[in-house]
Amino acid sequence: MADIVIAIDGFSGTGKSSTAKKVASALGYKYIDSGAMYRCVALYFINHQIDFEEGKEVAEALDEILISFQFNNLLNTSEILLNNQIMDYQIRLPEVDEIVSQIAAQPLIRRAMVDRQQKLGLKKKMVMDGRDIGTVVFPDAALKIFMTADLQVRSKRRQKELEEQGIQVNIEEIKKNLAKRDDLDANRLDSPLIKAKDAITLDSSYLTLGDQVKKIVDIANKIIHEG
Ligand code: DC
């Protein structure tokens, strides 16, 4: 039996996080949402009015940003903390959506986050989702999944998520924001979103969450038990 790292990458709104969370839970693995780390940085920068293009300010801010994870047994989920405060809806607000891709494109910020992510994965038994997990953070991950889904389907899902938090946003606005983020994530110079050569593509447009999770857990179990 082998302990492995599972890397799940893909476009915004493909259901990576929900899938990764359930895969981790089914395997008894830890789950790390790397996008939430960039979102914490974005929120910190917004709250402290830091210019993310100013190298010195960015470096100083990164020293002040403590990001940690804890498992909530009651909710059966992993929570992210920014300077010891649990972050939830705060990092999913439209104003964070608006700048997070630009934040995540800054090489200094990426280097700091990748370093933290690699340290978190040292003990393996981990599922991490993001954009560059299988290509940059864990290029040797035993299982890499690349998730895609139709833009319209992704926009509807995002709208539903926001509505559940009491936030009403027009579907065209969401589509525009997702398409813009896809473009920024896929075309940035530093670690763009690309499928790792050895990743398995999973199109989630017409799959239920349960189906997606089962597909990944089945493959993972094979690797864990049979190598
Ligand atoms: O997965 P998400 O939407 O919460 O990610 C937020 C932003 O962070 C998104 O614009 C892509 C970026 N990101 C990244 O560049 N690299 C990662 N490993 C994870 C997220």
Boltz pocket constraint, residues with backbone or C-beta under 6 A from the ligand:
constraints:
  - pocket:
      binder: B
      contacts: [[A, 12], [A, 13], [A, 34], [A, 35], [A, 36], [A, 38], [A, 39], [A, 100], [A, 101], [A, 102], [A, 104], [A, 105], [A, 129], [A, 130], [A, 131], [A, 132], [A, 133], [A, 181], [A, 185], [A, 191]]
      max_distance: 6.0
